[in-house]
Amino acid sequence: MAPTAAGGAGAPATSARNARGGVTGSRKVVAAGFLLPALVLLGALVVYPIGYSLYRSLLDTSGHRFAGLDNYVTIFTDSSILKAVENNVIWVVVAPVVATALGLVFAVLTERVRWGTAFKLVVFMPMAISMLAAGIIFRLVYEQDPARGVANAVWVGVHDTFAESAGYPGAHPLPVHPLKAGGGGSFVTKAPVHAGTPVRLPLVGVPPRTMPSDAAPARAAAPRPGEVTGTAWLDFTLGGGGKPNAIDPKERGLKGLTVQAVKGGKVVATAKAAADGTFTLPRAADGAVLSLPAANFREPYNGVEWLGPRLVTPAIIGSYLWMWAGFAMVLIAAGLAGMPRELLEAARVDGAGEWQVFRRITVPLLAPVLGVVLVTLMINVLKIFDLVYVIAPGSSQDDANVLALQLYRSSFGTDADLGVGSAIAILLLLLVIPVMLVNIRRMRREKRR
């Protein structure tokens, strides 16, 4: 009897609670009251700016005259804005795909290594750095001068390992020297040379910092019967006191300088100066004119112009990958942690190789996570601004231009046109909407499973 009484007493209370809308009092008015602050903020910070931008995009530069779709026509006819659209396409296609692929590779491989957690920490660490700070870092990394830019320091080091380094840029003879201009940047002797008579090839104009560190004090070459010998040296004494066209004790040899013997317009012999500047040519050089090719005096190899017009966009994308590959890796690693391991083991037992397991099981099971990462990064790169603005120098900023940067330049630049700037903002919104719809459909599909 007691349970029945309790149930009977509780039934009216339950009915009253349902009539009121639940324990939390979730009537429509109460729910609206709780949602009102968020709706006000959403309207003030999102809806109103979008509506006003759409309205402003239909006005002229002054904002007083209706311009219709003129601003949108400008977007697709102005060369700088079209370049920004082209670069945005490159960003959307390349950056999210590569970042997701790198994150997938890192996440899978770190499961197999002992120090996987430490590696993940190092790869994810750039996410703690702001876009502005990352832009400043990579502006220095991509410096053209190898003495300052890390990228070119490494590149020049690799290049000089496999290719001959530059010679003596700016070196040249004086009028009193036995050399004259030979055309094309080369120098030749004023008279033919003969075997048994040492030749002197003095030059000036070589900065001390460009001299080889192992260059030895210049030494007069000894005569050799049947051979042409000589000395190539820097005819300059630090502190003064030296005599022109004479080898002084403090003057050093031009190590590595190429000397060619030319007869009838053809090179018949070639030699390179030793550390003390001495060189030896065979009998074939007797009666020839000695030439110092222009290759001796070219500018040193300074690496790649990373921030030039051709490579500035790939270079900036590289800095973006440095930041966001860790983000992709962490999300994909979380997906890997929840993957049923028995499927992988069953595939291996059935004879599948690691590549087959990865391609046919791991990737398909990670497809939802990969989709989340890819869509998130696509939305992110559509509004990329900081990296491009900070890294790209003024000379190549037009070549690295993107829509978010063009929006800033059109709205607040020297020739500000708020109508065009608002039209670009609406264009960016229209580009983001399809990606958001795809993401919403994916989320609903996942919810129905």
C-alpha positions in Angstrom: 0.0 0.0 0.0 2.8 2.4 0.8 4.4 2.3 -2.7 1.0 2.9 -4.2 0.5 5.9 -2.0 3.9 7.3 -2.8 3.2 6.8 -6.5 -0.1 8.4 -6.2 1.3 11.4 -4.4 4.1 11.8 -6.9 2.0 11.7 -10.0 0.4 15.1 -9.5 3.8 16.6 -8.8 5.2 15.1 -12.0 2.2 16.4 -14.0 2.7 19.9 -12.5 6.4 19.8 -13.3 5.7 18.8 -16.9 3.1 21.6 -17.2 5.6 24.1 -16.0 8.1 22.9 -18.7 10.6 20.8 -16.6 12.7 21.1 -13.5 14.8 23.8 -15.1 11.7 25.8 -16.0 12.5 25.6 -19.7 9.5 27.6 -20.9 10.2 29.5 -24.2 10.4 32.8 -22.3 12.9 31.5 -19.8 15.0 29.8 -22.6 14.9 33.1 -24.6 16.0 35.0 -21.5 19.1 32.7 -21.2 19.8 33.0 -24.9 19.3 36.7 -25.1 22.8 37.8 -24.1 24.4 35.4 -26.5 22.0 36.5 -29.3 22.8 40.1 -28.6 26.5 39.6 -28.8 26.1 37.4 -31.9 24.0 40.1 -33.6 26.4 42.9 -32.6 29.6 41.1 -33.5 28.6 38.9 -36.4 25.2 39.7 -38.0 25.4 43.5 -38.0 28.9 43.6 -39.4 27.9 41.2 -42.2 24.8 43.1 -43.0 26.6 46.5 -43.0 29.4 45.1 -45.1 26.9 43.9 -47.7 25.2 47.3 -47.6 28.5 49.2 -47.9 29.7 47.0 -50.8 26.8 48.4 -52.9 28.0 52.0 -52.4 30.8 54.0 -54.0 34.1 55.1 -52.4 32.5 58.1 -50.6 29.6 55.9 -49.3 27.0 58.4 -50.4 26.1 57.1 -53.9 24.6 53.7 -54.8 27.1 51.8 -57.0 25.3 48.5 -57.5 27.6 45.7 -58.4 30.5 48.0 -59.6 32.6 47.0 -56.6 32.2 43.3 -57.4 33.1 43.9 -61.0 36.3 45.6 -59.8 37.2 42.5 -57.8 37.3 40.4 -61.0 38.9 43.0 -63.2 41.6 44.5 -61.0 44.9 42.7 -61.6 46.1 42.9 -58.0 42.8 41.5 -56.6 42.9 38.7 -59.2 46.4 37.8 -58.1 45.1 37.7 -54.5 42.3 35.3 -55.6 44.8 33.1 -57.5 47.1 32.9 -54.4 44.1 32.1 -52.2 43.3 29.2 -54.5 46.9 28.0 -54.1 46.7 28.3 -50.4 43.4 26.4 -50.1 44.6 23.6 -52.4 48.1 23.2 -51.1 48.4 24.2 -47.4 45.5 22.2 -45.8 46.3 19.1 -47.9 50.1 19.1 -47.1 49.5 20.0 -43.4 47.0 17.2 -43.0 49.3 14.7 -44.8 52.3 15.7 -42.6 50.1 15.4 -39.5 49.0 11.9 -40.6 52.6 10.8 -41.2 53.8 12.3 -37.9 50.9 10.7 -36.0 51.4 7.3 -37.4 55.2 7.3 -37.1 55.4 8.6 -33.6 53.4 5.5 -32.5 56.4 3.4 -33.5 59.2 5.4 -31.9 60.3 5.4 -28.3 60.4 9.1 -27.9 57.1 9.7 -29.7 55.6 12.0 -27.0 58.7 14.2 -27.0 58.6 14.4 -30.8 54.9 15.4 -30.7 55.7 18.1 -28.2 58.4 19.6 -30.4 56.2 19.5 -33.5 53.2 21.0 -31.7 55.2 23.7 -29.9 55.0 26.3 -32.8 51.2 26.4 -32.2 52.1 28.3 -29.0 53.6 31.1 -31.1 51.5 33.8 -32.5 51.3 34.4 -36.3 53.0 37.7 -35.9 56.0 36.2 -34.0 56.2 33.3 -36.5 56.2 35.8 -39.4 59.1 37.7 -37.8 61.0 34.4 -37.3 60.6 33.3 -40.9 61.4 36.7 -42.2 64.8 36.2 -40.7 65.0 32.6 -41.8 64.4 33.6 -45.4 66.9 36.5 -45.4 68.9 36.6 -48.6 72.3 37.1 -46.9 73.6 33.6 -45.9 75.3 35.2 -42.9 71.8 36.1 -41.5 69.3 33.8 -43.1 69.2 30.2 -41.9 67.6 28.8 -45.1 70.3 30.3 -47.3 73.1 29.4 -44.9 72.2 25.8 -45.2 71.5 26.0 -49.0 74.8 27.8 -49.7 76.7 25.2 -47.5 75.2 22.3 -49.5 75.9 24.1 -52.8 79.5 24.9 -52.0 80.0 21.3 -50.9 79.2 20.0 -54.4 80.1 23.0 -56.6 83.1 25.3 -56.7 82.7 28.4 -54.6 82.9 31.9 -56.0 86.3 33.4 -56.7 87.3 37.0 -56.2 84.4 39.4 -57.1 85.5 42.9 -57.8 89.2 42.0 -58.4 90.9 43.9 -61.2 94.4 44.9 -62.3 95.9 48.4 -62.1 97.2 50.2 -65.3 100.8 49.4 -64.2 100.1 45.7 -64.1 100.8 43.4 -67.0 97.1 42.6 -67.4 94.3 44.3 -69.4 90.5 43.8 -69.9 89.9 40.9 -72.2 86.1 41.3 -72.7 83.2 39.7 -70.9 84.7 40.4 -67.5 88.0 38.5 -68.1 91.5 39.8 -68.0 94.4 38.8 -70.3 98.2 39.5 -70.3 99.3 42.4 -72.4 102.0 40.2 -74.1 102.4 36.5 -74.8 104.3 34.4 -72.2 107.2 32.0 -72.7 108.4 28.9 -71.0 111.2 29.4 -68.5 110.2 33.0 -67.7 108.0 33.4 -64.6 104.9 35.4 -65.1 103.4 37.8 -62.5 99.6 38.3 -62.4 98.9 40.9 -59.7 95.3 42.1 -58.9 93.8 44.5 -56.5 90.2 45.2 -55.3 89.8 42.0 -53.2 88.2 42.7 -49.8 90.1 41.0 -47.0 86.9 39.2 -45.8 86.6 37.4 -49.2 90.2 36.1 -49.2 90.4 32.3 -48.5 91.3 31.7 -44.9 94.1 29.3 -46.0 95.7 31.7 -48.5 99.4 31.7 -47.9 101.9 34.6 -48.4 102.6 35.0 -52.0 105.8 33.5 -53.4 107.7 34.2 -56.6 107.5 31.2 -58.9 110.8 29.5 -59.9 111.5 29.2 -63.6 111.2 25.7 -65.1 112.5 24.6 -68.5 109.7 23.8 -71.0 106.9 25.1 -68.6 105.2 28.4 -68.0 105.2 29.3 -64.3 103.9 32.3 -62.5 102.3 33.9 -59.4 98.9 35.4 -59.0 98.6 37.5 -55.9 96.8 40.3 -54.2 99.0 43.3 -54.8 98.0 45.2 -51.7 99.8 45.5 -48.3 97.6 46.1 -45.3 98.9 49.3 -43.6 100.6 50.5 -46.7 104.3 50.4 -47.6 104.1 47.9 -50.4 105.3 48.4 -54.0 103.0 47.9 -57.0 103.8 45.0 -59.3 106.1 43.5 -56.7 105.5 40.6 -54.3 105.8 42.0 -50.8 106.1 39.9 -47.7 102.6 40.6 -46.3 100.8 40.1 -49.6 98.9 36.8 -50.1 98.4 34.5 -53.0 95.0 34.3 -54.8 94.4 30.6 -54.1 92.1 28.8 -56.6 92.4 31.5 -59.3 91.9 29.9 -62.7 94.6 30.7 -65.3 94.1 29.7 -68.9 96.6 29.7 -71.8 94.9 30.9 -75.1 96.3 30.4 -78.6 94.4 31.3 -81.7 91.3 31.9 -79.7 91.4 28.4 -78.1 92.3 27.3 -74.6 95.3 25.1 -74.8 96.1 24.7 -71.1 94.5 25.5 -67.7 95.9 25.7 -64.2 94.8 26.8 -60.7 96.9 28.9 -58.4 98.1 27.3 -55.2 97.7 28.7 -51.7 100.8 30.9 -52.3 99.5 32.0 -55.7 102.0 30.0 -57.8 100.8 28.0 -60.9 102.4 25.9 -63.6 101.3 25.4 -67.2 102.7 22.8 -69.6 104.8 23.4 -72.8 101.7 24.0 -74.8 101.3 27.4 -73.1 104.6 28.7 -74.5 103.9 31.7 -76.7 100.2 31.9 -75.5 98.3 34.7 -73.9 97.3 34.0 -70.3 93.7 34.7 -69.5 91.9 35.0 -66.2 88.3 34.0 -67.0 85.3 36.0 -65.8 84.3 33.0 -63.7 87.0 34.1 -61.3 85.3 37.4 -60.6 81.6 36.5 -60.5 79.6 37.4 -57.4 79.6 34.6 -54.8 76.6 32.3 -54.7 74.2 33.7 -52.1 71.5 31.0 -52.2 67.9 31.2 -53.3 65.8 34.4 -53.3 63.1 32.9 -51.1 61.2 36.1 -50.8 61.4 36.9 -54.5 58.4 37.1 -56.8 58.6 33.4 -57.8 59.1 31.7 -54.4 57.5 34.1 -51.9 54.1 32.2 -51.8 55.6 28.7 -51.4 58.0 30.1 -48.8 55.1 31.6 -46.7 53.2 28.3 -47.1 56.2 26.6 -45.7 56.1 28.7 -42.5 52.4 28.0 -42.2 53.1 24.2 -42.4 55.7 24.7 -39.6 53.0 26.1 -37.4 49.9 23.9 -38.2 51.3 20.5 -39.0 51.5 20.0 -35.2 47.8 20.8 -34.9 46.9 18.2 -37.5 49.2 15.7 -35.9 47.5 16.0 -32.4 44.0 15.6 -33.8 44.9 12.7 -36.0 46.9 11.1 -33.1 43.7 11.3 -31.0 41.8 9.5 -33.7 44.5 6.8 -33.9 44.2 6.3 -30.1 40.5 5.4 -30.5 41.0 3.1 -33.4 40.1 -0.6 -32.8 43.5 -2.3 -32.8 42.0 -5.8 -33.5 41.3 -4.7 -37.0 44.9 -3.8 -37.6 46.2 -7.0 -36.0 43.7 -9.1 -38.0 44.9 -7.5 -41.3 48.5 -8.3 -40.3 47.7 -11.9 -39.5 46.0 -12.2 -42.9 49.3 -11.2 -44.5 48.8 -7.5 -45.2 51.9 -5.4 -45.2 52.3 -2.2 -43.3 51.7 -0.1 -46.3 48.5 -2.0 -47.1 47.3 -1.7 -43.5 48.0 2.0 -43.6 46.3 2.6 -46.9 43.3 0.2 -46.7 42.5 0.3 -42.9 44.2 3.1 -41.1 43.3 5.9 -43.5 39.7 4.8 -44.1 39.0 4.6 -40.4 40.6 8.0 -39.9 38.6 9.6 -42.7 36.2 11.5 -40.3 39.1 12.9 -38.4 41.0 13.8 -41.6 37.9 15.5 -42.8 37.7 17.7 -39.6 41.4 18.6 -39.9 41.1 19.4 -43.6 38.0 21.6 -43.3 39.3 23.4 -40.3 42.6 24.2 -42.1 40.7 25.3 -45.2 38.7 27.8 -43.3 41.9 29.0 -41.6 43.8 29.6 -44.8 41.0 31.5 -46.4 41.5 34.2 -43.8 45.3 34.1 -43.7 46.8 37.6 -43.2 49.5 37.9 -40.6 52.1 35.6 -42.2 51.8 37.2 -45.6 51.8 40.8 -44.3 54.9 40.2 -42.1 57.0 37.9 -44.2 56.6 39.2 -47.7 58.8 42.3 -48.3 57.3 45.4 -50.0 58.9 44.5 -53.3 57.1 41.2 -53.6 54.0 41.7 -51.5 51.9 42.1 -54.6 53.1 38.6 -55.7 52.2 37.1 -52.3 48.9 39.0 -52.0 45.9 37.1 -50.6 42.2 38.2 -50.2 42.5 39.0 -46.5 45.6 41.2 -47.1 43.9 42.8 -50.1 40.9 43.5 -47.9 43.1 45.4 -45.5 44.9 47.2 -48.3 41.7 48.2 -50.1 40.0 49.4 -46.9 42.9 51.1 -45.1 45.6 51.5 -47.7 46.8 54.7 -49.4 43.9 54.8 -51.9 41.3 53.4 -49.5 38.0 52.3 -51.1 35.7 50.9 -48.5 33.3 49.8 -51.1 35.8 47.4 -52.7 37.0 46.4 -49.3 33.5 45.5 -48.2 33.0 43.6 -51.5 36.1 41.5 -50.8 34.8 40.8 -47.3 31.5 39.5 -48.7 33.5 37.4 -51.3 35.5 35.8 -48.4 32.2 35.1 -46.6 30.8 33.4 -49.7 34.0 31.3 -50.1 33.8 30.2 -46.5 30.1 29.2 -46.5 30.5 26.1 -48.8 33.2 24.8 -46.6 31.1 25.4 -43.5 28.1 23.6 -45.1 30.2 20.6 -45.9 31.4 20.5 -42.3 27.8 20.8 -41.0 26.6 18.0 -43.2 29.5 15.8 -42.1 28.7 16.5 -38.4 25.0 15.7 -39.0 26.0 12.5 -40.7 28.3 11.5 -37.9 25.5 12.2 -35.4 23.0 9.9 -37.2 25.4 7.0 -37.0 
